[in-house]
Amino acid sequence: MSLKKEEVYTTTYLNFEEANRALFNYIVGFYNRNRLHSSIHYFTPQEFEN
């Protein structure tokens, strides 16, 4: 999956500011914390730090 498939293509934004805010919240709240990252052997950042 990707940011586009998980968030952008599934959401209708009313304007640029709404899209910007939603994408920021998605990246900070989910993508960077809970999503598996290949660069750290498919762990979430939280799992990798522990």
C-alpha angles and dihedrals in degrees: 000000000000140000089261095051095040100044119359100050093043098051134067113213122202095210144348094273092054091049091047093050094045093049092047091051091047094050096045097037102041118358098055095038110034109020120098113252121206092208090066096043096271096301124132112249089249092054092046093052092051 
